Amino acid sequence: MDKKHEDVGGVAQIDKTSVFQEARVFNQSPVSPRKCRVILTKLALLLFTGESWGRQEATTLFFGISKLFQNKDASLRQMVYLVIKELASSADDVIMVTSSIMKDTSVGSDVVYRPNAIRALCRVIDASTVQAIERLVKTCIVDKNPSVASAALVSSYHLLPVAKDVVRRWQSEAAEAASGSKSGGFLGGFGGGSHNSLQASTNYMTQYHAIGLLYQMRSGDRMSLVKMVQQYSAAGVVKSPAATVLLVRLAAKLAEEDPNLRKPMMQLLDGWLRHKSEMVNFEAAKAITDMRDVTDAELVQAVHVLQLFLTSPRAVTKFASLRILSQMASFKPDAVRSCNQDIESLITNSNRSIATFAITTLLKTGNESSVDRLMKQITGFMAEITDEFKVTIVEAVRTLALKFKAKQSGFLAFLSGILRDEGGYEFKRAVVEAIMDLIRFVPEAKEDALATLCEFIEDCEFTKLAVRILFVLGREGPSTPHPTKYIRYIYNRVVLENAIVRAAATSALAKFGVGQKDPEIKKSVHVLLTRCLDDVDDEVRDRAALNLRLMDQDDDEMAIKFIRNDSMFSLPVLEHQLAMYVSSDSRDVFETAFDITKIPTVSREQADAADLTKKTEGATPTLKAPSATKAPAKGGADAAASAASNAQKYAVELQKIPELAAHGTVLKSSEVVELTESETEYVVTAIKHIFKNHVVLQYDIKNTLPDTVLLDVEMVVTAEDEGDVQLEEEFIIPAPKLPTNEPGTVYVSFKRLETESQFISASFTNVLKFTSKEIDPSTGEPEDGDGYPDEYQVEDLYLTGADYVVPAYAGSFDNVWEQANGEKATETLQLENVKSISDATEQVTKTLSLQPLEGSDVALSTSTHTLKLYGKTITGGKVAAMVRMAYSARTGVTMKIDVRSEEEGVAALMVASVA
């Protein structure tokens, strides 16, 4: 290549038109291999950087390049195949080059030509001519040269979407490639002692490609996949670590999808923990820790293997092990706690990524007794790391502070200290958000945390942070015992800051004056806002004028609602409805304005409850790995928090049905309840919607029978109330037609009769009734005739106390426990099948649909625990529950549950929902 082609700037300025003109040399005779390689390299660069070619240009280039097959230069031939593969999709009549490519695929061809020719051949072939190369590809799959076999296997991947039935006939050859080992180097002819290790590692890559292809061929047959995993998991069958990693992922996927396969697949994963390859060990450990509802017993071996890797001399091994342990510590801290001694030794590691993960993992697994010691270690460590690592540490400290609220003074002192240090916006933002969480969720820390933020905005260089802090001061300051001390800090921003901060400070000031009962404070705020009327910025003056007008109103209630309104629209529902509105194709939609009143609102308590749940479940460090196929299972607390938002999700759908819209607003929607197994011919799930005077049962039904359609589908529901008849069926909204694998919905509405309490329990027996008709394969339409009526019994559905409550947040459990003293109920239960305190905590939280308070959703002891739960009924009454648990290996978990409620009938129903 000439010197001019080695210039990086020249390569970056390659012009498409000039390259097209230069490509004329392909037609010259004799051909210059060197010059052609340079032009082909330019073409490849243009193609790989996204340059598009018109079909005529691409076709001209394609057939020009095809003339280069006459030259025997090996390097030129490789470039020809590389560019032909890329141009094949945009050129016409590419199949005409097949004969030239076929010559290089024959057994006697150069070993360098054959793999390239096979890959190019499968790109230029189409569905109608796949059978013509079937014999060739099958022969290449079982070829003794691994590079040829791998090329054929990978090409089969690309042919599978084009000719699925043909490719599936190659299963026996793919299975042979997966089982047998090839001899010789990956590109035969490159032997020699210096390449022995390369040959050993690449020799078995064919197995990886073959097993991947077999999975694609059998992806629709679960039992076939199970047999494949079991066959190739035998010792010595698969020698490629990459192929074994693929088997690990398949085993984990099967265990997730089918509970009946969980035990045998978990045994295989446990065996792979002892594999000689580290990558297989890590993949198996990660699969086990990511498994849904994984138990402590199942984690023991995985944790042990990861603990051994912590002492490895290789930094990457220690890092990978710590990353998995850190993620696991977010939801299974007890299982990781046994590694704490080894993890502590890594805090002083010279690799700051390892040291950061060590600290965050220890913070997640720490208990109250170890907090002070950890905080001392972190304080000395913070000065030595970059902002990126500091943010990771702060996120972990914030999570710990919300779990151990008794140590709030130590956490706040740490956060206040690092807030004074030098740092960028992201670091400061993380610290400020951590302090704001202490204000929201730890009442004892509120005043000190507000004082810290006041001090920070005196010298804050970030406008965004100053605005956020002023908003928090305006929201929290008026409710403190001494609100006047915050007014001074806020007004200083009006005097000293830029227009954006001054406008935010004006709004914050107004919140101290509107609805203020102390006339002196109200007068002072009035004076300060009046001064703001002389500001040079329009926004500041407008806000001051508006707030002064509200303060002068006689109707304080209206002003308070405008200034201090804590409720907000459900943002996911609002976003969805706005997107639906602006993307509508109908002109009629835009004739009426967007109706904001149909968007459900969320109270501040509900938003805080959901937010606290996310934060206390543990923040994964910023330096996390790409997520696996599945995240850890949603815990009970998360399920409880999401229950409050389910009504918002379904409200829009129900409002579209006139009969159900007449019931009013949905007060609570339950989680999805499965009434059949997922593999039955009719898959049925149910959702319970609670209205003020009605209960609506939503049945989502899927017909999985092939060549069958269900007509007039309805659910015959019989309510069996406890005691007197309390529910009366009003109507059924059937599903008119259910084709194969297309879901449909049936609604059954019940009216709640006049009773002493509106909180009632009931069980519903459910029978699916429908008319079944077969599909005519030739027309795809139902056959003539009336069909035949049929029915299908599904599981019973239960209406319990948990269906009437939503989780809510409270700063102090003791306060709400004393306030919710209207009715009390107590029950002692024996949970023999529950394997640990942590599992019992998760199950009870999910069953009661209440919010865990004071970090009680994390069991710090394996023998005893007290779970504190709080929520509100659909009518606003407070409900608090205290669950005391004790565990022994012989009797399982013994649990005493105490429930208190403001409203009559709720406490007993809540206890009954657990019993």
N, C-alpha and C positions, 0 to 999 in steps of 0.2 A: 504494500500500500504506500502511496506517495506521502511525503511529509505534509503536504497540504491537507490530506485527509486525516491526519493525526491531531489537527487543531480542534480543540473542544468548541471554540466559538464558531468555527466553520460548520461543524456537525449540527449545532443548534440552529443554524440559519439555512438549513436545507429547504429548497423550494420545491413544491410538488410539481409545478409545470416543468422546471428544468430537469428534474429526475425523469419525468415522463418522456422528455425529448432525448435524454441520454440513453433510455432503454432501447433505442433503435439499434444499438450495437449488438443486441441479441440476435438480430437478423443477418449480421455480417458473417462472412466465411473467409478465413478460419476464425473461430471464436477465441477471444483472449480471456482465459479463465480468471486472471487477476483483475482485469478491468470489470468483468461481469460480477465478480464477487463484491467489488466496491459499490456498484450500482444496486445490487440486491440488498446489500447492508443498508443503504439509504432507504430503499423501499420498505425494508423491515422496520426501520426506525419510524418512518411516517405511519405505517400501519399500527405499530405498537403504541404510538402517541395519540391515537384517535383520529387520524386523518381519514376522511372518507373519499371513496372513488365512485364516480358514476359507473353504471353498468357497462357502458360502451368502453370507457377507459379501462375498467377492470378486466374486461374480456380481452382487449387488445394486449394488455400487459400479461395476462395469464397465458395466452397462446404464444406470445413472444418468448416467455420464460420456458415454455414447454419444448422449444427448439433446442434448449441447452442440454437436453437429455442425450444429444448426440456426442457430447464431450464426456470423457471418462474421468476427468479430474474429481477426486473424492471430495475435496473441500467445496468445490463449486456445486456438486450434486447435493451436498447437505444444505447449502443455502437455497438451492432450487426448491427442495422439499419444504423448507421452512416458510418461504414466501408463498408457495402454492397453497399450503394449508390455510393461510390467512386470506388469500384472494378468492378461495373456492366459494365462499358464501355470497360474494357480490358479483361474480362473473357468470356469464351464460355459457351453456353447452360444455361445462367443465368435464362431463363424463367422457368426452372424446379423448382425454389424455389418459384414460384408464389403461390402455394397452401398453403405453410407455412405462407406467408405474408398475404394472404387473410383471414386467421383465425383471425388475429389481427385487420382487418378492419371492422369486423361485429359490429353491434350496441351495443351488450352487452359486448364488450371488454373493458379492462381497458382504461380510458381516456388518460393515458400517452402513451399507445401502439398505439392507432388509428392514431394520426397525423403522427407519425414516420412511421407506416406501409404504409399509403397512399403515403407519399413522396417516400419511397423505391419502392413501387409497380410501380409507374409511371416511375421509372428509369430502371426497368428490363423488362418492357413490350416493344413490338415492334409494328410497324404499322399494322401488320396482326391480332393482338390480342387486339387492343384497344377497339373494339366493345364489347369484352367480359367483360370489366370492366366499360363500359359506364354507366350502371344503378347505379353501386356502386358510381362512382365519382359524378354523378348528385345528388344522395342522400346526399353525404357528403357535397356538396357545400351549401345545404340549411339546414345543421345540426344546431341544436340549440347551440351546443358548438362552440364558435368562433375559438378555436384552430384547430378543425377538419375542419371547413369550410375554414379557411385560408390555411391549408395544401392542401386541394383539389383544391383550386383556384390557388395556386402557382404551384402545379403539372400540372395543365392545361396549364400553360405557357410553360412548357417543352414539353408537348404533342402537342402543336399547330404546330410546324414545322414538326412533325412526321405524324400527322393525322389531317390536317387542317379542312377537311370537317366534320369529326366526332365531333371535339371540337366545331365547330361553331353551332352545334345543341344544345349546352348547354347555349345558350344566355338567355333563360327565367330564368333558375336557377341562372345564374350569376347576372341578373337584380334583382332577388328577394333578393340575398345576398347583393347587393349594396343598396337596399332600406330598408330592415328590420334590426332591431337591435337585437343583441343576448343578452340573459340574462346569468348571471353567469360570473365567472372569466375566464381569457384566458386559464388557464389550470385547470379548475374546480377542486374543492377539496382543493384549496389554498385560501379559503375565509378568512374572519376576518377583523377587523377594520384596522389593519396596512397595509392591501393590497387594501384598497378601491380605493386609487388614482391610483394604478397600474391597477386595473380592469377597471377603468373609461377610462384610456388612451389606453389600449390594446383592450378593448371590441369592439371598432369600427374599428380596423385595418382591419377587414374583408372587410369593405367598400372600403378601399384603394386597396386591392388586387382585388376585384370584378370589380371596375371601370377600373383598369389597364387592366384586362383581356377583358372587353367589348371593350376597345379601340383597343386592338390587333385583336379582332374578326371583328371589323367594320372599320378597318383602310382604306379599299379600298372604303368605301361609305361615302362621305363627308356629305351628308344630314343626314344620320343616326348618324354621330358624332355630328352634330349640335343639333339634337333632344336630344341626350344623355346629352350634356353639359347643354342645357336649362332645361331638366328634373331634373337633380341632383343639379342644382344651386338654385333651389327654397329653401326658408327659411325652415330650420328644417329637410330637407330630408337627408342630409349628415352631420353626427356628427363628423366624423374623420377629424382633421385638415390636415393630410397627404393626404387624399382623395381630400379635397378641393384644396390643392396645386396642385394636379394632374389636376384637372378641370381648374385651372387658366392657367396652361401651355397649355392645350388643346385649351382653348379659345384664347390664344395669338397666337398659331400656326394657328388656323383657320382664325383669323383676318389677319395674314401675307399672307396666301396663297390665300385668296379670298377677293378682295376689297368690294364686295357686303355684306360680313359678318362683315366688320370692325365695323360698327356702333353698331349692337346688341351685338357683343362681347365686345366692349369697354364699353358699358353700364354695362355688367356683371362684367368686371374688376373693374369698378368704384364702384360697389356695394360691391365687396370683400375687398375694401380698408377699409370698416367699419366693417369687420368681427371681432369677439371677440378674435380670435387667432392672435398673432403677426406674426407667420410664414406665415399665409395667407396674412396679410397686406403687409409684405415685398415682397412676391412673386408677388402680384398684382401690387405693385408699380414698381417693377423691370420689369415686363412684359410691363407696360405702357411706361416706360422710354426707353425701348429697341425697341419699336415699330417703324417700318419704317415710315419716314415722320410724326412723331408725332408733333402736333401743341401745341402752348403755352397754349391754352384753355384746351386741353386734359391733360396737365401736372399739371394744377393748383391743383386739388384734391390730386394727388399723392405727390406733393411737400409739401402740407399742412400736410398730414399724416406723412411724413418723418420728417418734422420740429417738430411736436409734440414728435416724438421719440427721438429727440436730447436732450430733457430735462428729459428723463427717468433716474431713479436711477441705472439701470442695465447697466454696461459697454458694454456688448455684444450688447444690443439694440442700444446704441449710435453708436457703431462701425459699425454695419450693415447699419444703416441709413446714416452715413457719407460716407460709401463706395459707396452706390448707388448715392448719391448726387455728389460725386467727379467724378464718371464716367459720369453722366449726364452733369456736368459742362463743360466737354470737347467739347460738341457739342451744348448745350443749356444753356450758362452761364446766359442769362437774366432770365430764369425760376428759377434758383437757387439763384439769387441775393437777393431775399426776405428773405432768411434764413441766410444771412451773420451775422446778429447781434447774433443769437444763436450759429452760428459756431465759431465766434470770442471768445466767452466765453469758448470754449473747447480747445483753444490753450494752456492754462495753466493746462490742465487736467493731473493728475498724470499718467494716462495710455498713454505711449508714442505713441502707435499705433493710438489712437484716436487723440492725439495732432498733429501727422504727417498728418493724413488725413484732419484735420481741416485746417492746413496751406496750403496744396496743393489745397484744394477746394477753399479757399479764393484767392489764386493766380490765379486760372482759372477764377474766377468770378470778380476779381478786375478790376478797371479802372485806368487811369493814375493818377487821383487825390488820389487814395488810395495806390498807389505803395510804396511811400516813407515810409508811416506808417507801412505797412506790412514788408518791408525790415528791419526796425528797430527791429520789434518783432522777426523776424527770426534770426537776428544776435545774439541776446541774447539766443536764443533757441538752436542754433547749438552746443554749447559746452556741452549740457547736454544729447545728444542722441548718439546712436551708428551709425557706418558707414552705416548700412543698411537703417536707416531712413534718414541719410544725403543724400544718393544717391537719395532717393525719393524727397526730398526737392529741390535738385539741378536740377532734371529733370523738376520740375514744374517751377522753376525760369528761366530755359532756354527757355521754351515755352513762358513765359510771356515777356522775353526780346525780343523775335522775334516779338511779337505782338505790344509792345510799344517801338518802336525804339528811341523815343525822350528821354527816360529815360535810355539810354544805359550806361551813365557814372555811375549811381548808381548801376546798375546790375554788371558792370565790377568791380567796387570797392568791391562789396560783394564777387564776385567770386575770385578776387585776394586775398582778406583777408582769405577766407577759404582754398585757395590753400596752404597757408603758415602753416596751422594747421597740427597737426599730423593726420595720417589716412592711411588706407590700399590702395591697388592697385585699387579696384573697385571705391572707393570714389574719388581718385585722377583722375582716368580715366573719371569719370562723369564730374568733374569740367573742365578738359582740353577739353573735347568734347564740353561743353557749351561755352567755350571761343573760340574754333575753329568755332563754328556756328556764333558767333558774327563777327568774321573775314570775313566769307563767305557772310553773309546776311545783315550786318550793316556796310556799308563803313565808317561811321563816327567813329566807334570804332576800326577800323583796326589797326592803329599804336599803340594805347595804349594796345590793346590786344596782339599784337606781342611782345611788350616790356615786358608784364607780362610773356609770355611763355619763353622769353629769360632769364628772371630772374629765372624762375622755373628750367630750365635745368642746371643751374649752380650748383644746389644741388639736382638733381633728382636721386632717388635710383632705379627707375624702368626703365629697358632698353627699354621695349616696348614703354613706353610713350616718352622717349627721342628720339627714332627713328621717331615716328609719328610727334613730334614737329619739328624735323629737316626737315622732308619732307614739312611741312607747311611753315616753314621759307624759304625753297628753292623755293617753289611755289609762295609765296606772296611777299617775300622780294624784289626781283629785280624790282617790279613795284611800290615800294614806293618812295617818294621824296628823301630819304637819305638811300640808300641800304647799304652803307659802315658800318653803326653801327651794322648791323646784321652779317656781315662777321666776325667780331671779336668774337662774341658769338659762331658762328659755328666752327671757327678754334680752339677755346678753347677745343671743344669736341674731335677734332682730336688729341690734345696733351694729354688730361687728361683721356679719357674714354677707355672702352674695345673695342675689335675689331669690334663688331656689330655696336656700336654707331659710331666708327671712319669711317666705311664704309658708313653709312648713311650721316655723315657730309661731306664726300668727294663728294658724289653725290649732296648734297645741295649746296656746294661751286661752283660746276661746273655750276649751273643754274645762278649764278651771272656773270659768265664769258662768256658763250656762247651767242652770239648775242648782247653783251654789246656794246653800242655806245660810252661810255666814255672810252677812251684809258687808263686812269690812273687806273680805277677800274679793267679793263680787265688785265692789267699788274700785279696788286696786286694779283688777283685770280690765275694768271698763276704761280706766284712765290710760292704761298701757295700750289698749287697742285703739283708743282715740288718737294717740300719737302715731300709730301706724298709718293713719289716714293721710299723713303727709309724706309717705314713702315715695320714692321716685319710680318704683315699679308698679305697673297696673295690677298685676296679680296680687301683690301684697295689699294694695289699697282695696281691691274688690273683696278679698277675704275678710279684711278688717271691717268693712262696711256691712257685709252680710252678717257677720257674727255679732256686731253691735246691735243690729236690728233684731236678731234673735234674742239677745239678752234683754232688750227693752220690751219684749212681748210679755203680755200678761199670762199667756198659756205656756207655762214652763214645760208641760208634758210634750207639746209638739216640738219645742226647741231641743229638749233632751233626746227625743227620738231622732231628730235630724243630725245632731252633733255626735251623740254617743251611741248610735245604733250599732250593737255588737253582732247582729245577725248578718249573714251574707248569703248570696246566691250560691247554690251548688255549682261549682265551677265546671266539673266534668259534664253535667247535664246542660249547662249554659253553652259550653263550647260545642257540644254535639248539636244542639238545636240551632245555634247560629250557623254552623257549617251546613246543616240540612236546608236552612232558609236561603242562604246565599248561593247554594249550588243547585237549587231547584230549576228545572227546565220549563216549568209552567209559569206563564205570565200572571195567572190568577193569584199566585202566592204573593206577588209583589204589590198587588192592589191593596192589601191590608198591611199595616205596619207590624213589625215583629212584636209579639205579645209577651212581654217580660213577666206578666203575672202568672204564666203557666210554669215558670221555672221555680222549683222548690227552694226554700231557704233553709239554711243550716245555722243553728245557734252557735254561739262561741263555745259553749260547753261541749257540744258534739264535735266541733272542729278540733278543740283541744284534746278530746279523748282519742280521736283518730291519730292526731299528731304525736301524742305521748306514746302511743303504742308503737309507732314506727321508730321513734327515737330510742325507746328503752329496749327494743329487740336487738340493739347493737348495730353500730355503724360499721360497715365494711370499709377498710382503709382505702384511701384514694388510689394506692398503688396495687389495686386488686388485679387478679387474672381475668381473662375473658370468661364470662359465665358459661357453665356447662349446659347440657341439654335441659336441665331442670334445676330450679332453685330449691333451697330447702323448703320443707313443708310449711305451710302457713300455720302458725301456732294458734292456740285458743284465743289469746288476746287479740291477735290480728283478725281472727274470724269474728270476734265479738264487736270489734270496732267497725268492721266493714258491714255488719248487720244494720247499723244505723243508716247507712247510705243506700241500702238496697231499695228502700221505699222510693228514693229519688230516681233510681235507675228504672224502676218499673212504672213509676207514676205517669210518665209520658205515654207509654204503650197503653195503659189502662184508660187514660183520658180519651184515646181515639175510639173507644168502644162506647157508644151512647148509653147502653144499659148500665155499664159500670161507672161511667162518668157521673151518672146521677147519684151514685153513692157518696160523692164528695172526695175529699183528699185521703190518700193512702197514709195511714199513721205508722204502719210497720209492715215490712215484707221480710219473710224468713229467708234463710239460706235454702239452696236447692236440696231437696230430699229425694234420694233415689228409691223408687218403689219396685224396681226390677234389677236383675243383673245386667251388666252392659252388653252381654253376648246373647241375650234372649231374642226371640223373633220380634217381640214388641218391647222397645225400651221406653220406660215411663219414668218421668221425674215430676215432682210437685213443688209448688211454692205457695205459701200461705200469706194472703194479703189481709191485713186487719184495717177495717174502716170504723167510723164512729158507731154505726149501728149494723154493720154487716161484716161477714167473713167470706172472702172469695178464695176459692181454691183453683189454682192454675195448674193444669196438667199438660206437660210438654211430652208429646208422643212421637216416636219414630218407628216406622214400619221397616224392618230389615229383610223381610221375605222377598226374594227376587221374583220378578214377573207377576207381582200381585199388587192390587190397589185396594185400599180400604175406603169405603164410602160411608157417609153419615156416622162419623165416629163420635161417640159420646161416652161419658163416664157416669155410671150409676153409683151414686154416693149415698151411703146410709150413715147418718150421724147418730152415734151412741153416746148420749150425754150422761154425765155422772149425776144421778138424782133425777130431778124433773126435766122435762123437755125444755131446752134453752135455745135451740137453733131450729129454724124452719127453712127448708129449701124453697127458694124463690124461682130460679130458672137455671137452665143449662144452655150454654152457647157451644154447640158442637163444631167439630172440624168437618167440613163437607167432603174433603178428599185427601187421602194420604198415599201418594205414590211411594215407591221403594226409596228408602234412605232420604226422604224429604220430611223434615219435622213439621208437626202441626200442633195446635194448641186448643185445648178444651177448657172452658171456664164453668165453674159451678158456684152459684151465689147462694149464701145462706143469710137469712135475716135473724138478728139477735132479738129474742123476745124479752119482754119486760121482766127483769129479775132484780133481786136485791143488789147484786154486784154485776158490773159489766165485764168482769174478768172471769171467764168460764173455761173449763177444760172439757175436751171431748175427744173421741176417737172416731175415725171415719173408715168404713169398709168400702173398698173401691173395686168395681167390676167394669172392665172396658167392653163396650158393646159396639159392634160395627157390622157392615155388610162387606163380605170379601168377594172380589172378582179377579179372575186371572187376566193377564195381559196377552193379547195376540202378538206373537213375536214378529209377524210379517208387517203389521201396521203400527205396533206400539200403542194401540188403543185397547181399552177394556173390551172383553168379548161380549157378544150380545147375551141377553138374559138378565134375570133379576139378581144373580149371584146368590150367595147363601149367607144367612145371618150367623154370627158367631159371637162369643164373648170370651174374655180373658181375665182371670182373677189376678190382682196385684196386691202388694203389701198394704197393710193398714197405715193410715196417716193420723198423727196425734197433734192435737192443739193443747199446748202446755203454757205454764206461766211465763216461760222465756219468750213466747211469741208476743207478749204485751209490754216488754221492757226494751229500752235501748241503752247502751253504755254511755256513761257521762263521767266527766272528770271532776274531781274535787281535790283541793290542796291538802286537806286534813281528813283522814278517815275517821278519827275520833269524833270530830265535829258532826259529820253526817250520820255517824252511828247513833249519836245522842239525839239528833233531830228526827230521825226516822223511827219514832217510837210509838206509832199508832197501833201496829199489830206485830206480834212476834210468833215465830214458829221454829221448832228445833227438831232435828232428826239425827240419829246415829246410824251409820251405814258401814258395811263391810265390803270392800272391793277386792275380791280374791284374785281376779284376773289381771289387775293392774300391777305392772312390774316395778314401778318406782314412784316416788313422791312427785318427780317432775312430770311423769305421764298423767298422774291423777290431777295435778294442778292444771295441766292443759285441757284435759277432758272436762273438768268441772267448769272452767272458765267458758269453754265453748258451749256447754250445755245450758248454763244459766244466762248467757248473752249479756254479761255485765263487764265493767271495766276494772281491771286490777289496779289497785292504788299502792303507792309507796313502794314500788318495786317488788311487790309480793308475787308477781307472776314468775319470778326466778327463785327456785328453791335452793337455799344456800346450804341446807343440811339434807343428808340422805335418809335420816330417821324421823325427823319431825319438821313440820312447817305450818305456818298460818297464812292463809290466803284471804286477802281483804278485797272485796268487790263492791262496786257502786254503780248505780244506774238510775234511770227514771222511767216511770210507766208512760204509756202513750198519752196519758192525760196530764203528765207533769209531776206526779207524786214521786217522792224519793224512795229508793229501795237500796238497802245495804245488806251485805251478807258477809259473815265471818266463818271461814271453813278451817277447822283445826284437823290436821292429819298426822298420823303416826304409821310408820312402815316397819314390818318385820318380814323376814323371808318365809316364815311359816304361815302367817295369816294374811299376808298382803297388806293393803292400805286400809286402816280403820279411820273413818272420817266422821266428825261431828259438825253439822252445818247449822248455823244460827242465822235466820233471816229476819230483818225488821223492815216494815213498810209503813208509809203514812196512810195508805188507803186500805180499806178493809178487803180481805180476801186474797191479797197479792202474796203475802208471806207464805201462806199455806200452799198456794199454787206453785210457788218457786221451789219449795222443798219437795213437793210431789214430783216436779219435773226431773229431779235428780234420782229420787227413790224409784 
